[in-house]
Amino acid sequence: MQAKSLIAALFAITTATSAFAQSAAPATSQQLTRADVTAEYVRARNAGEIATSEVDYPKTPATAASNVTREQVMAEFYAARKAGLIPQTEADFDVAQTAKHVVK
């Protein structure tokens, strides 16, 4: 019985895979040659449609300048943790309060 299940599963996988492979085929009725693909790539690159160097890629957004030092941030963190404002364990989290922030 196990062999029949295995054969049925393999058949289903093969059928599904071939269906996906056929749907991924290009919409054109003719098969492109390597020369056609290379020519299209060169045309697109020369037209500026393809990024060719790091200059062409989008820049990362600039970060805002900070007015506080690392030491000030750490001091604020330690003060908040000492005051009990920063949860340390799962028991410290207020699930109801967290849910309100997530739902908004």
Contacts in CASP RR format, 6 or more apart in sequence:
PFRMAT RR
TARGET T0000
AUTHOR 0000-0000-0000
METHOD contacts of the structure
MODEL  1
MQAKSLIAALFAITTATSAFAQSAAPATSQQLTRADVTAEYVRARNAGEI
ATSEVDYPKTPATAASNVTREQVMAEFYAARKAGLIPQTEADFDVAQTAK
HVVK
26 32 0 8 1.000
41 50 0 8 1.000
44 50 0 8 1.000
45 52 0 8 1.000
51 57 0 8 1.000
77 86 0 8 1.000
80 86 0 8 1.000
81 88 0 8 1.000
87 93 0 8 1.000
END
